[in-house]
Amino acid sequence: MNDKPKRRLELILRLGADDMDTIISTFKQLMFDLDQIGERDYHSISGAPDAGYILDIAFSPNVDHEGYLTANEAYLKDLKND
């Protein structure tokens, strides 16, 4: 079976906070930070008294939209045939 295809950029975020307002404000700050990072691998860990997060971004420069669609179609076909 083919491995599950990856997109050009994949983001994994684990964010914990004491309340929803803090989650929202932390997420807004992360969105600002992401805008500054650009397309590259990136890893960040942050801890504060009221919130903390672990952020991982994987960048696969050789993957484009068409390549992903082709790989995903083959992956789904393999799943169906198993």
ABEGO torsion letter per residue (X at the ends): XBBBBBBABBBBBBBBBABAAAAAAAAAAAAAAAAAAEBBBBBBBBBBAABBBBBBBBBBAABBAAAAAAAAAAAAAAAAAX
